[in-house]
Amino acid sequence: MFFIGGFHLAARTRLAFPLLMLLAVAVDWLVITRQGMSFWQHYCVSPAYWCLIPAYFALWAGGVWLRRHYRGAQWSALARLLPALLIAVAMCQLIAQGSFYWISASVAEPTVAGWFKNYTDWLGPYLRSAALYVAAAAVIQVAAERLAAPRRQPHTG
């Protein structure tokens, strides 16, 4: 969602990113407390939780970059979208997963090999999930552009 937000709300980053970040925290809080657990005692809410801000901003920045280079629904846009999404997701995962692995108390004996295995184990599913959201948004974007495009009248001679 942050990649999509960066694309569509790039001009309003100062307001939109913090609001989306607050929404993400609210969703975490709701999910955790609805399970009868304390938000602050949940294993996911460690000192590493603060690192989600730069992690999600990496996704946001990828969307902003794509928006700045976007010239409409063309094949060249797809050629920019794929590496932008891959880099943004890889950076987000590096920050979020890396900080959780190294900073939280969830890993008893962290090692570089253990971190790398964990990173590569989770990168694929995280990328797949992000790609599905972005693909759905891209389909909607293309459809909206096509619907908004002026209709060409057949030339009768």
C-alpha positions in Angstrom: 0.0 0.0 0.0 2.9 2.4 0.7 4.3 2.0 -2.8 0.8 2.7 -4.3 0.5 5.6 -1.9 3.8 7.1 -3.0 2.7 6.9 -6.6 -0.7 8.5 -6.1 0.0 10.8 -3.2 3.6 11.9 -4.0 2.7 15.6 -4.0 1.2 15.2 -0.5 4.0 13.2 1.1 4.3 15.4 4.2 0.7 14.7 5.2 -0.1 11.5 3.4 2.8 9.3 4.6 2.4 10.1 8.3 -1.3 9.5 8.0 -0.8 6.2 6.2 1.8 5.2 8.8 -0.7 6.0 11.6 -3.3 3.8 9.8 -0.8 1.0 9.7 -0.1 1.2 13.4 -3.8 1.4 14.1 -4.4 -1.8 12.1 -1.6 -3.6 14.0 -3.1 -2.4 17.3 -6.6 -3.5 16.3 -5.4 -7.0 15.1 -3.3 -7.6 18.2 -5.8 -6.3 20.8 -8.7 -8.1 19.2 -6.8 -11.3 19.8 -6.8 -10.4 23.5 -3.2 -9.5 23.7 -1.5 -6.4 24.9 -0.1 -4.3 22.0 3.1 -3.4 23.8 3.7 -7.0 25.0 3.3 -8.6 21.5 6.5 -10.1 20.1 6.2 -8.0 16.9 6.2 -4.7 18.8 9.8 -4.5 19.8 12.3 -1.6 19.6 12.6 -2.7 15.9 9.0 -1.7 15.4 10.2 1.9 15.0 12.2 0.8 11.9 9.0 0.3 10.1 9.0 4.0 9.4 12.1 4.0 7.2 11.1 0.5 5.8 7.7 1.7 4.7 9.2 5.0 3.4 11.4 2.9 1.1 8.2 1.6 -0.5 6.8 5.1 -0.6 9.9 6.4 -2.2 9.7 3.7 -4.9 6.2 4.9 -5.7 7.3 8.5 -5.7 10.1 7.7 -8.1 7.8 5.8 -10.4 5.3 8.8 -10.4 8.1 11.2 -11.4 9.0 9.0 -14.4 5.5 8.1 -15.3 4.3 9.3 -18.7 1.0 7.3 -18.9 0.0 3.7 -19.5 2.7 2.5 -21.9 4.9 -0.5 -22.0 7.8 1.7 -20.9 6.0 2.4 -17.6 6.1 -1.4 -16.9 9.8 -1.4 -17.6 10.2 1.2 -14.9 7.6 -0.3 -12.5 9.2 -3.7 -12.2 12.7 -2.6 -11.0 11.2 0.2 -8.9 9.0 -2.3 -7.1 11.7 -4.9 -6.7 14.2 -2.4 -5.3 11.6 -0.8 -3.0 10.4 -4.1 -1.6 13.9 -5.4 -1.2 14.9 -2.3 0.8 11.7 -2.4 2.8 12.3 -6.1 3.7 16.0 -5.4 4.4 15.1 -2.7 6.9 12.0 -4.3 8.5 13.2 -7.9 8.7 16.8 -6.9 9.4 15.9 -4.7 12.3 13.5 -7.3 13.7 16.2 -10.0 13.4 19.0 -7.9 15.0 17.2 -5.6 17.4 14.2 -7.6 18.8 14.7 -10.3 21.4 12.9 -12.8 19.3 16.2 -14.3 17.9 18.2 -15.9 20.7 21.5 -16.2 18.8 21.5 -14.0 15.7 24.1 -14.8 13.0 24.7 -13.3 9.6 23.9 -16.7 8.0 20.7 -17.0 10.0 19.7 -13.4 9.1 20.5 -14.0 5.4 18.4 -17.3 5.4 15.5 -15.5 7.1 15.8 -12.6 4.6 15.7 -14.8 1.6 13.0 -17.0 3.0 10.7 -14.0 3.4 11.6 -11.8 0.5 9.8 -13.9 -2.1 6.4 -14.1 -0.3 6.7 -10.4 0.6 7.5 -9.4 -3.0 4.7 -11.6 -4.3 2.2 -10.0 -2.0 3.3 -6.5 -2.9 3.3 -7.3 -6.6 -0.4 -8.5 -6.4 -1.4 -5.2 -4.7 0.5 -3.1 -7.2 -0.7 -5.2 -10.2 -4.3 -4.6 -9.1 -3.6 -0.9 -8.7 -1.9 -0.8 -12.1 -4.9 -2.4 -13.8 -7.2 0.2 -12.2 -4.8 3.0 -13.2 -4.8 1.8 -16.9 -8.5 1.4 -16.9 -9.0 4.9 -15.4 -6.7 6.4 -18.0 -8.5 4.7 -20.8 -11.9 5.8 -19.6 -10.7 9.3 -19.1 -9.0 9.5 -22.5 -10.9 11.5 -25.2 -12.8 9.3 -27.5 -11.6 9.4 -31.1 -14.3 10.0 -33.6 -14.2 7.9 -36.8 -13.1 10.0 -39.7 -15.7 10.0 -42.4 -14.7 11.4 -45.7 
